[in-house]
């Protein structure tokens, strides 16, 4: 049944691409994304399944599904199973295609990302951060989640197709209302992370500035030489 639904979905997708006259290269990328996304060849509506379950059973199931990933995040590794399952219930899923820039430096931001699979590049002014790349089990954005920054301090690019989980401020407010100690844990961790990421971002900016300065130094002699050649050529034409 599940594979039948998968095959039907892929057939509809290919028909759609053909109907819209999508170029072959772009169509292949779209198809490949779906094939990797549904690598188990099943098309399931997770939220619908979860909504049918009683609360206790739903909590146990999400803890089984996501608990091991969250345990690898220092922000959550000391939580009890009961609290962790509540965190799992607030997670949202995000899929990033290969080479997708899914957050940009300076854009408004209020959520953190947890990488379940794939690889993500963090950069500032196209300079890769020292903490990059990040892979499954890594996370970023806790300073935005905690409200210490309202804008993303770096750009994130999926260098491989990624499955991520997100946790936003509204999600965190609900969690803190049920488990007040989460607010203190998050704020302490976010302040520490802010110091680390500030140093990382500053180093990337300095590296970018040096790179630009080096380009300007290399460009200078060539431009001066070009101007000198131009002067000689103009002089020759004057003589003629």
C-alpha positions as CSV (number, residue, x, y, z in Angstrom):
1,X,0.0,0.0,0.0
2,X,2.7,2.4,1.0
3,X,4.8,1.7,-2.1
4,X,1.8,2.0,-4.3
5,X,1.2,5.5,-2.9
6,X,4.9,6.3,-3.5
7,X,4.8,5.1,-7.1
8,X,1.6,7.1,-7.7
9,X,3.2,10.3,-6.3
10,X,6.3,9.9,-8.4
11,X,4.2,9.3,-11.5
12,X,2.2,12.5,-10.8
13,X,5.4,14.4,-10.2
14,X,6.9,13.4,-13.5
15,X,3.7,14.1,-15.3
16,X,3.6,17.5,-13.7
17,X,7.2,18.3,-14.8
18,X,6.4,17.2,-18.3
19,X,3.2,19.2,-18.4
20,X,5.0,22.4,-17.3
21,X,7.8,21.8,-19.8
22,X,10.5,21.8,-17.1
23,X,14.0,21.5,-18.5
24,X,15.5,18.0,-18.1
25,X,18.3,19.1,-15.8
26,X,16.0,20.9,-13.4
27,X,13.4,18.1,-13.6
28,X,16.1,15.5,-12.7
29,X,17.0,17.5,-9.6
30,X,13.4,17.7,-8.5
31,X,12.9,13.9,-9.0
32,X,16.2,13.1,-7.3
33,X,15.2,15.2,-4.3
34,X,11.9,13.3,-3.9
35,X,13.7,9.9,-4.4
36,X,16.1,10.8,-1.6
37,X,13.4,12.3,0.6
38,X,11.3,9.1,0.3
39,X,14.2,6.7,0.2
40,X,12.1,4.1,2.1
41,X,9.6,4.3,-0.8
42,X,6.8,5.2,1.6
43,X,4.6,8.3,1.6
44,X,3.2,8.8,5.1
45,X,1.6,11.8,6.8
46,X,3.4,11.8,10.1
47,X,1.3,14.6,11.6
48,X,-1.9,12.7,10.8
49,X,-0.7,9.5,12.4
50,X,0.4,11.4,15.5
51,X,-2.9,13.2,15.8
52,X,-4.7,9.9,16.1
53,X,-2.7,8.7,19.1
54,X,-3.4,9.3,22.8
55,X,-1.0,11.7,24.4
56,X,1.0,9.1,26.4
57,X,1.5,6.9,23.3
58,X,2.4,9.9,21.1
59,X,5.0,11.0,23.7
60,X,6.6,7.5,23.8
61,X,6.7,7.3,20.0
62,X,8.3,10.7,19.3
63,X,10.8,10.0,22.1
64,X,11.8,6.8,20.2
65,X,11.9,8.7,16.9
66,X,13.8,11.8,17.9
67,X,15.1,11.3,21.4
68,X,18.5,9.8,20.4
69,X,19.2,12.8,18.2
70,X,18.3,15.4,20.9
71,X,20.4,13.5,23.4
72,X,23.4,14.5,21.3
73,X,22.5,18.2,21.7
74,X,24.2,19.6,24.9
75,X,21.2,21.8,25.4
76,X,19.0,18.8,26.0
77,X,21.3,16.0,27.1
78,X,20.5,16.3,30.8
79,X,16.7,16.3,30.4
80,X,14.5,13.6,31.7
81,X,12.6,11.4,29.2
82,X,9.4,13.1,30.2
83,X,10.7,16.6,29.4
84,X,12.6,15.4,26.3
85,X,9.4,13.8,24.9
86,X,7.7,17.2,25.3
87,X,10.5,18.8,23.3
88,X,10.2,16.2,20.6
89,X,6.5,16.9,20.3
90,X,7.3,20.6,19.5
91,X,9.8,19.8,16.8
92,X,9.0,20.7,13.1
93,X,10.5,18.9,10.2
94,X,12.4,20.8,7.4
95,X,13.9,19.3,4.3
96,X,16.7,21.2,2.6
97,X,17.8,20.3,-1.0
98,X,21.4,19.9,-1.9
99,X,23.0,23.4,-2.4
100,X,20.0,25.1,-1.0
101,X,20.7,28.3,1.0
102,X,18.0,28.0,3.6
103,X,19.0,30.8,6.0
104,X,20.9,34.0,5.1
105,X,23.1,36.3,7.2
106,X,21.1,39.3,8.5
107,X,17.7,37.8,7.9
108,X,15.1,37.8,10.8
109,X,15.5,34.5,12.8
110,X,13.7,33.0,15.8
111,X,14.5,29.3,15.6
112,X,17.2,26.7,16.0
113,X,18.0,23.8,13.7
114,X,19.0,20.3,14.6
115,X,20.6,18.3,11.7
116,X,19.2,14.8,11.6
117,X,21.0,13.9,8.4
118,X,23.1,15.6,5.7
119,X,25.7,18.3,5.9
120,X,25.5,22.1,6.3
121,X,28.0,24.9,5.6
122,X,28.0,28.0,7.7
123,X,29.6,31.1,6.2
124,X,29.9,34.9,6.5
125,X,30.7,36.9,3.4
126,X,31.3,33.6,1.7
127,X,34.1,32.7,4.3
128,X,33.4,29.4,5.9
129,X,33.2,29.5,9.7
130,X,35.6,27.4,11.9
131,X,32.6,25.5,13.3
132,X,31.6,24.5,9.8
133,X,30.7,22.1,8.3
134,X,28.0,20.6,10.5
135,X,26.5,17.1,10.2
136,X,24.0,14.8,11.7
137,X,23.6,15.5,15.4
138,X,24.9,19.0,15.2
139,X,22.7,22.1,15.8
140,X,22.8,25.8,15.3
141,X,20.6,28.9,16.0
142,X,20.2,28.6,19.8
143,X,21.1,32.3,20.2
144,X,18.1,33.2,18.0
145,X,15.9,30.7,19.8
146,X,16.8,32.4,23.1
147,X,16.2,35.9,21.8
148,X,19.9,37.0,22.1
149,X,19.8,37.8,18.4
150,X,16.8,38.6,16.2
151,X,18.9,38.1,13.0
152,X,20.9,35.1,11.7
153,X,24.6,35.9,12.1
154,X,25.7,33.6,9.2
155,X,24.4,32.0,6.0
156,X,23.6,28.3,6.0
157,X,23.9,26.1,2.9
158,X,23.0,22.4,2.6
159,X,26.0,20.8,0.9
160,X,24.1,17.6,0.9
161,X,20.4,17.0,1.0
162,X,19.4,17.5,4.7
163,X,16.7,16.4,7.1
164,X,16.5,18.9,9.9
165,X,14.2,19.6,12.9
166,X,13.4,23.1,14.0
167,X,12.4,24.6,17.3
168,X,11.0,28.1,17.3
169,X,10.5,30.7,20.1
170,X,6.8,30.1,20.3
171,X,7.5,26.4,20.7
172,X,10.1,27.1,23.4
173,X,7.7,29.4,25.3
174,X,5.2,26.6,25.5
175,X,7.9,24.2,26.8
176,X,9.1,26.8,29.4
177,X,5.6,27.2,30.6
178,X,5.4,23.5,31.4
179,X,9.1,23.1,32.4
180,X,10.4,26.5,33.8
181,X,14.0,25.1,34.2
182,X,14.3,24.9,30.4
183,X,14.4,28.7,30.2
184,X,17.4,28.9,32.5
185,X,19.2,26.0,30.7
186,X,18.6,27.6,27.3
187,X,19.7,31.1,28.3
188,X,22.9,29.9,30.0
189,X,23.8,27.8,27.0
190,X,22.8,30.5,24.5
191,X,25.1,33.1,26.2
192,X,28.0,30.7,26.0
193,X,27.2,30.0,22.4
194,X,27.0,33.7,21.6
195,X,30.6,34.2,22.7
196,X,31.8,31.3,20.6
197,X,29.9,32.3,17.5
198,X,30.9,36.0,17.8
199,X,34.5,35.0,17.7
200,X,33.9,32.6,14.8
201,X,32.0,35.3,12.8
202,X,34.7,37.9,13.6
203,X,37.4,35.6,12.4
204,X,35.5,35.0,9.1
205,X,35.1,38.7,8.6
206,X,38.7,39.4,9.2
207,X,39.7,36.6,6.7
208,X,37.3,38.1,4.1
209,X,38.8,41.6,4.6
210,X,42.3,40.2,4.2
211,X,41.2,38.3,1.1
212,X,39.7,41.5,-0.4
213,X,42.8,43.5,0.5
214,X,45.0,41.0,-1.3
215,X,42.8,41.2,-4.4
216,X,43.1,45.0,-4.3
217,X,46.9,44.8,-3.9
218,X,47.2,42.4,-6.9
219,X,44.8,44.5,-9.0
220,X,46.7,47.8,-8.2
221,X,49.9,47.1,-10.2
222,X,48.0,45.7,-13.1
223,X,45.8,48.8,-13.2
224,X,48.8,51.1,-13.0
225,X,50.5,49.1,-15.7
226,X,47.4,49.3,-17.8
227,X,47.2,53.1,-17.4
228,X,50.9,53.5,-18.3
229,X,50.4,51.4,-21.4
230,X,47.4,53.4,-22.2
231,X,49.4,56.6,-21.9
232,X,52.1,55.3,-24.2
233,X,49.6,54.3,-26.7
234,X,47.9,57.7,-26.6
235,X,51.3,59.3,-27.0
236,X,52.0,57.3,-30.1
237,X,48.7,58.3,-31.6
238,X,49.4,61.9,-30.9
239,X,52.7,61.6,-32.7
240,X,51.0,60.0,-35.6
